[in-house]
């Protein structure tokens, strides 16, 4: 059993509570799914039960109840999974896998040069091996995690950009009508620009991916004595540039519309737009943090800093245009 110090007590409690959270989530989701996904959860539950027991024993902690924040998070996730069904469950499982990898690597760096390294390595190998194979082995995928990330990232880009732009337009024009015209025009142009950029970059990526798959198919065929060594058609899916461009462009357009809509519905100043955009920004940041496995606090502070800088610069430019260009 590890002797806890003040320095690592918080880490230990967080780790145990995270294991309890995962176990509680798997148990809660099991009744909301069926088929192969239910079988996957049936495999994950005993694995998580073992790991939860191990870390409690390792740290000498007995924690059988989630804190308020994790209970709230659990309730929100279960509600979303019940509303959106199995596609949401697949995304949640992959997000937990990504977060778990980063968390356990932190634990390993802490103990790799200590007498407890052997015990920690054993459970981490089980985490990285058995549990990850269960999640990675899902065959009936309903969604593409990369596509979901593209949706939220495109939305986030549009939201952040036009939180600043709307403020700059108000500073320059000081009237809702030209602000609305400039905002809608800018949002449409920005969405088209984003879509074109993604289309071009995805086209290069598709070509490289297709070439790599054809190479793998050739080497696979060449290794068989009973079949000619000719390049075969790759069986794995490749990216679709047009679809990716449409997804990112529309996501950007929806994100940019958040600070614009208050003006459309009659707001006569920028504060309503900033308030609506700020609320949505927090929600989107929370989703992005979860599906990318990063800490919400860290990403939220980063996003808020970026937005504050964008708003300040855009507003200053608007004031400059108003004063010196007599708009």
PAPA-679613 format. One record per residue (C-alpha): residue in one letter; residue number from 1; x, y, z. Coordinates in Angstrom, 1 decimal, decimal comma. Each point is the difference from the previous one (the first is absolute). Example, Ala and Ser with C-alpha at 12.3 -4.5 7.8 and 13.67 -1.06 7.14 Angstrom:
# PAPA-679613
PT   residu   num        x        y        z
PT        A     1     12,3     -4,5      7,8
PT        S     2      1,4      3,4     -0,7
***
This chain:
# PAPA-679613
PT   residu   num        x        y        z
PT        X     1      0,0      0,0      0,0
PT        X     2      1,3      3,4     -1,0
PT        X     3      0,6      2,5      2,9
PT        X     4     -1,8      3,1     -1,0
PT        X     5      1,6      3,4      0,3
PT        X     6     -1,7      3,4     -0,3
PT        X     7      1,5      0,3     -3,5
PT        X     8     -1,6     -3,1     -1,4
PT        X     9     -3,1     -0,4      2,1
PT        X    10     -2,1      2,1     -2,4
PT        X    11      1,3     -2,0     -3,0
PT        X    12     -0,9     -3,3      1,8
PT        X    13     -3,5      1,1      0,9
PT        X    14     -0,6      1,3     -3,6
PT        X    15      1,2     -3,3     -1,4
PT        X    16     -2,2     -2,1      2,2
PT        X    17     -3,0      2,2     -0,7
PT        X    18      0,7     -0,2     -3,7
PT        X    19     -0,1     -3,8      0,2
PT        X    20     -3,2      0,1      1,9
PT        X    21     -1,4      2,5     -2,5
PT        X    22      0,8     -2,3     -3,0
PT        X    23     -1,4     -3,0      1,8
PT        X    24     -3,2      1,9      0,9
PT        X    25     -0,3      1,2     -3,6
PT        X    26      0,4     -3,5     -1,5
PT        X    27     -2,7     -1,3      2,4
PT        X    28     -2,4      2,8     -0,8
PT        X    29      0,5     -0,3     -3,8
PT        X    30     -0,4     -3,7     -0,1
PT        X    31     -3,7      0,2      0,3
PT        X    32     -0,3      2,5     -2,8
PT        X    33      1,7     -2,1     -2,7
PT        X    34     -0,3     -3,4     -1,6
PT        X    35      1,8     -2,4     -2,2
PT        X    36      3,8      0,3     -0,5
PT        X    37      0,2      3,2      2,0
PT        X    38     -1,6     -1,6      3,0
PT        X    39      2,4     -2,9     -0,3
PT        X    40      2,9      2,5      0,0
PT        X    41     -1,3      1,7      3,2
PT        X    42     -0,3     -3,5      1,5
PT        X    43      3,7     -0,5     -0,7
PT        X    44      1,0      3,5      1,3
PT        X    45     -1,9     -0,2      3,3
PT        X    46      2,0     -2,8      1,6
PT        X    47      3,3      1,6     -1,3
PT        X    48     -0,9      3,3      1,6
PT        X    49     -1,2     -1,7      3,2
PT        X    50      3,4     -1,6      0,3
PT        X    51      1,9      3,3     -0,6
PT        X    52     -2,2      1,9      2,4
PT        X    53      0,8     -2,6      2,7
PT        X    54      3,7      0,1     -0,8
PT        X    55      0,4      3,8      0,3
PT        X    56     -2,0      0,0      3,3
PT        X    57      2,3     -2,7      1,4
PT        X    58      3,1      1,7     -1,5
PT        X    59     -0,7      3,3      1,7
PT        X    60     -1,8     -1,3      3,0
PT        X    61     -3,1      2,0     -0,9
PT        X    62     -3,6     -1,0      0,4
PT        X    63     -2,1      2,3     -2,2
PT        X    64     -3,4     -1,3     -1,0
PT        X    65     -1,8      3,2     -1,0
PT        X    66      0,7      2,4     -2,8
PT        X    67      0,5      3,7      0,8
PT        X    68     -2,6      2,5     -1,2
PT        X    69      1,9      1,0     -3,2
PT        X    70      0,3     -3,6     -1,1
PT        X    71     -3,6     -0,8      0,9
PT        X    72     -1,1      2,9     -2,1
PT        X    73      2,2     -1,0     -2,9
PT        X    74     -1,3     -3,6      0,3
PT        X    75     -3,6      1,2     -0,2
PT        X    76      0,7      2,2     -3,0
PT        X    77      1,8     -2,7     -1,9
PT        X    78     -2,7     -2,7      0,7
PT        X    79     -2,7      2,4     -1,0
PT        X    80      1,8      0,9     -3,3
PT        X    81      0,5     -3,7     -0,7
PT        X    82     -3,7     -0,8      0,5
PT        X    83     -1,0      2,9     -2,2
PT        X    84      2,5     -0,6     -2,9
PT        X    85      0,2     -3,8      0,4
PT        X    86      2,8     -2,4     -0,8
PT        X    87      2,1      2,5     -2,2
PT        X    88      0,5      2,1      3,1
PT        X    89      1,0     -3,1      2,0
PT        X    90      2,7     -0,8     -2,5
PT        X    91      1,4      3,5      0,2
PT        X    92      0,0     -0,1      3,8
PT        X    93      1,9     -3,2      0,1
PT        X    94      2,7      1,3     -2,3
PT        X    95      0,3      3,2      1,9
PT        X    96      0,4     -1,9      3,3
PT        X    97      2,7     -2,1     -1,7
PT        X    98      2,0      3,1     -1,1
PT        X    99     -0,3      1,7      3,4
PT        X   100      1,0     -3,3      1,7
PT        X   101      3,2     -0,3     -2,0
PT        X   102      1,1      3,5      0,9
PT        X   103     -0,9     -0,5      3,7
PT        X   104      1,8     -3,3      0,3
PT        X   105      3,1      1,3     -1,7
PT        X   106      0,1      2,7      2,7
PT        X   107     -0,2     -2,7      2,7
PT        X   108      2,8     -2,0     -1,6
PT        X   109      2,3      3,0     -0,1
PT        X   110     -0,6      0,4      3,7
PT        X   111      0,9     -3,6      1,0
PT        X   112      2,2     -1,3     -2,8
PT        X   113      3,2      0,4      2,1
PT        X   114     -1,4     -1,1      3,3
PT        X   115     -0,3     -3,5      1,7
PT        X   116     -3,7      0,1     -0,9
PT        X   117      0,7      0,2     -3,7
PT        X   118     -0,7     -3,8     -0,5
PT        X   119     -3,4      0,1      1,5
PT        X   120     -1,0      3,2     -1,9
PT        X   121      1,3     -1,4     -3,3
PT        X   122     -2,1     -3,1      0,4
PT        X   123     -3,3      1,8      0,3
PT        X   124      1,0      2,6     -2,6
PT        X   125      0,8     -2,7     -2,5
PT        X   126     -3,4     -1,4      0,7
PT        X   127     -1,6      3,4     -0,5
PT        X   128      1,9      0,6     -3,3
PT        X   129     -0,5     -3,5     -1,2
PT        X   130     -3,2     -1,8      0,9
PT        X   131     -2,2      3,0      0,5
PT        X   132      1,2      1,9     -3,1
PT        X   133     -0,3     -3,1     -2,1
PT        X   134     -3,6     -0,3      1,0
PT        X   135     -0,8      3,6     -1,0
PT        X   136      2,2     -0,1     -3,1
PT        X   137     -1,6     -3,3     -1,1
PT        X   138     -3,5      1,4     -0,4
PT        X   139     -1,2     -1,0     -3,4
PT        X   140     -3,3      1,6     -0,3
PT        X   141      1,1      3,6     -0,1
PT        X   142     -2,9      2,4     -0,5
PT        X   143      2,1      3,2     -0,2
PT        X   144      3,4      1,3     -0,9
PT        X   145      1,7      1,6      3,1
PT        X   146      2,1      2,1     -2,4
PT        X   147     -3,2      1,3     -1,7
PT        X   148     -1,5      0,9      3,4
PT        X   149      3,2      1,9      1,0
PT        X   150     -0,1      1,8     -3,4
PT        X   151     -3,6      1,2      0,8
PT        X   152      0,9      1,4      3,3
PT        X   153      3,3      1,5     -1,1
PT        X   154     -1,6      1,7     -3,0
PT        X   155     -2,8      1,3      2,3
PT        X   156      2,5      1,2      2,5
PT        X   157      2,0      1,9     -2,6
PT        X   158     -3,0      1,8     -1,3
PT        X   159     -1,2      0,9      3,4
PT        X   160      3,3      1,4      1,2
PT        X   161      0,6      2,0     -3,2
PT        X   162     -3,3      1,7      0,0
PT        X   163     -0,1      0,7      3,7
PT        X   164      2,8      2,3     -0,9
PT        X   165     -1,3      1,1     -3,3
PT        X   166     -3,5      1,1      1,2
PT        X   167      1,7      2,1      2,7
PT        X   168      2,2      1,6     -2,6
PT        X   169     -3,0      0,7     -2,3
PT        X   170     -1,9      1,7      2,8
PT        X   171      3,0      2,1      0,9
PT        X   172      0,3      1,2     -3,6
PT        X   173     -3,6      0,4     -1,0
PT        X   174     -1,9      0,5      3,3
PT        X   175     -3,2     -1,1     -1,7
PT        X   176     -1,5     -3,5     -0,2
PT        X   177     -1,0      0,0     -3,7
PT        X   178      3,6      0,3     -1,5
PT        X   179      1,3     -2,3      2,7
PT        X   180     -2,5     -2,6     -1,1
PT        X   181      0,9      0,4     -3,7
PT        X   182      3,7     -0,2      0,7
PT        X   183     -0,3     -2,9      2,3
PT        X   184     -2,1     -2,2     -2,3
PT        X   185      2,2      0,8     -2,9
PT        X   186      3,1     -0,8      2,0
PT        X   187     -1,4     -3,2      1,4
PT        X   188     -0,9     -1,3     -3,5
PT        X   189      3,4      0,9     -1,4
PT        X   190      1,7     -1,6      3,0
PT        X   191     -2,0     -3,2     -0,3
PT        X   192      0,8     -0,2     -3,7
PT        X   193      3,7      0,7      0,7
PT        X   194      0,1     -2,7      2,7
PT        X   195     -1,7     -2,5     -2,3
PT        X   196      2,3      0,6     -2,9
PT        X   197      3,1     -0,3      2,2
PT        X   198     -1,2     -3,3      1,5
PT        X   199     -0,9     -1,3     -3,5
PT        X   200      3,5      0,8     -1,2
PT        X   201      1,8     -1,4      3,0
PT        X   202     -2,2     -3,1      0,2
PT        X   203      0,6     -0,7     -3,7
PT        X   204      3,7     -0,2      0,6
PT        X   205     -0,6     -2,1      3,1
PT        X   206     -2,3     -2,4     -1,9
PT        X   207      2,6     -0,5     -2,7
PT        X   208      2,8     -0,8      2,5
PT        X   209     -2,3     -2,3      1,9
PT        X   210     -1,1     -1,8     -3,1
PT        X   211      3,6     -0,5     -1,1
PT        X   212      0,9     -1,4      3,4
PT        X   213     -2,9     -2,4     -0,1
PT        X   214      0,9     -1,2     -3,5
PT        X   215      3,6     -0,6      1,2
PT        X   216     -1,3     -2,0      2,9
PT        X   217     -2,2     -2,0     -2,3
PT        X   218      2,9     -0,7     -2,4
PT        X   219      2,2     -1,2      2,8
PT        X   220     -2,7     -2,1      1,4
PT        X   221     -0,7     -1,7     -3,4
PT        X   222      3,7     -0,3     -0,7
PT        X   223      0,4     -2,1      3,1
PT        X   224     -2,4     -2,7     -1,2
PT        X   225      1,4     -2,8     -2,1
PT        X   226     -3,4     -1,0     -1,4
PT        X   227     -1,0      3,3     -1,4
PT        X   228      1,7      2,5     -2,4
PT        X   229      1,9      2,9      1,6
PT        X   230     -2,2      2,7     -1,5
PT        X   231     -1,3      3,1      1,8
PT        X   232     -3,4     -0,6      1,3
PT        X   233     -2,8      2,4      0,8
PT        X   234      0,3      1,3      3,5
PT        X   235     -2,8     -1,1      2,2
PT        X   236      0,4      2,8      2,6
PT        X   237     -2,0      3,2     -0,3
PT        X   238      1,8      3,2     -1,1
PT        X   239     -1,0      3,5      0,7
PT        X   240     -2,6      1,8     -2,2
PT        X   241      1,1      3,6     -0,7
PT        X   242     -3,3      1,3     -1,1
PT        X   243     -1,9     -1,4      3,0
PT        X   244      2,7      1,3      2,4
PT        X   245     -0,2      3,4     -1,6
PT        X   246     -3,8      0,2      0,3
PT        X   247      0,1     -1,1      3,7
PT        X   248      2,7      2,6      1,0
PT        X   249     -1,6      2,8     -2,1
PT        X   250     -3,5     -0,5      1,5
PT        X   251      1,4     -0,4      3,5
PT        X   252      1,9      3,2     -0,4
PT        X   253     -3,2      1,7     -1,3
PT        X   254     -2,0     -1,2      3,0
PT        X   255      2,7      1,1      2,4
PT        X   256      0,3      3,5     -1,4
PT        X   257     -3,8      0,4      0,1
PT        X   258     -0,1     -0,2      3,8
PT        X   259      1,2      3,6      0,6
PT        X   260     -1,7      1,2     -3,1
PT        X   261     -3,6     -1,2      0,8
PT        X   262     -0,5      2,4      3,0
PT        X   263      0,5      2,9     -2,4
PT        X   264     -2,3     -1,6     -2,5
PT        X   265     -2,7     -0,2      2,7
PT        X   266      0,3      3,6      1,1
PT        X   267      3,1      0,4      2,2
PT        X   268      1,3      3,6     -0,2
PT        X   269      3,4     -0,6      1,6
PT        X   270      2,7     -2,6      0,1
PT        X   271     -0,5     -1,1      3,6
PT        X   272     -2,8     -2,4     -0,8
PT        X   273      2,1     -1,6     -2,7
PT        X   274      2,9     -0,4      2,3
PT        X   275     -2,1     -1,5      2,7
PT        X   276     -1,6     -2,6     -2,3
PT        X   277      3,3     -0,8     -1,6
PT        X   278      1,7     -0,4      3,3
PT        X   279     -2,6     -2,5      1,3
PT        X   280      0,2     -2,0     -3,2
PT        X   281      3,8      0,2      0,1
PT        X   282      0,1     -1,6      3,4
PT        X   283     -2,3     -2,8     -1,1
PT        X   284      1,9     -0,7     -3,2
PT        X   285      3,3      0,1      1,9
PT        X   286     -1,3     -2,6      2,4
PT        X   287     -1,0     -2,3     -2,8
PT        X   288      3,3      0,5     -1,8
PT        X   289      2,0     -0,6      3,1
PT        X   290     -1,9     -3,3      0,7
PT        X   291      0,3     -1,5     -3,4
PT        X   292      3,7      1,0     -0,3
PT        X   293      0,9     -1,3      3,4
PT        X   294      1,3      3,4      1,3
PT        X   295     -0,8      1,7      3,3
PT        X   296     -3,0      2,3     -0,3
PT        X   297      1,5      2,7      2,2
PT        X   298      3,2      0,2     -2,0
PT        X   299     -1,8      0,2     -3,4
PT        X   300     -2,6      2,4      1,3
PT        X   301      2,6      2,5      1,3
PT        X   302      1,8     -0,3     -3,3
PT        X   303     -3,1      0,6     -2,0
PT        X   304     -1,1      2,9      2,2
PT        X   305      3,4      1,6     -0,4
PT        X   306     -0,1     -0,3     -3,8
PT        X   307     -3,6      1,4     -0,1
PT        X   308      0,9      2,9      2,3
PT        X   309      3,0      0,9     -2,3
PT        X   310     -2,1     -0,4     -3,1
PT        X   311     -2,8      2,2      1,4
PT        X   312      2,5      2,7      1,2
PT        X   313      1,9      0,2     -3,3
PT        X   314     -3,2      0,0     -2,1
PT        X   315     -1,6      2,7      2,1
PT        X   316      3,2      2,1     -0,1
PT        X   317      0,1     -0,3     -3,8
PT        X   318     -3,7      1,0     -0,2
PT        X   319      0,7      3,1      2,2
PT        X   320      3,0      0,9     -2,2
PT        X   321     -2,1     -0,3     -3,2
PT        X   322     -2,8      2,1      1,5
PT        X   323      2,3      2,8      1,1
PT        X   324      2,6      0,2     -2,7
PT        X   325     -1,9     -1,2     -3,1
PT        X   326     -3,2      1,8      1,0
PT        X   327     -2,3     -3,1     -0,7
***
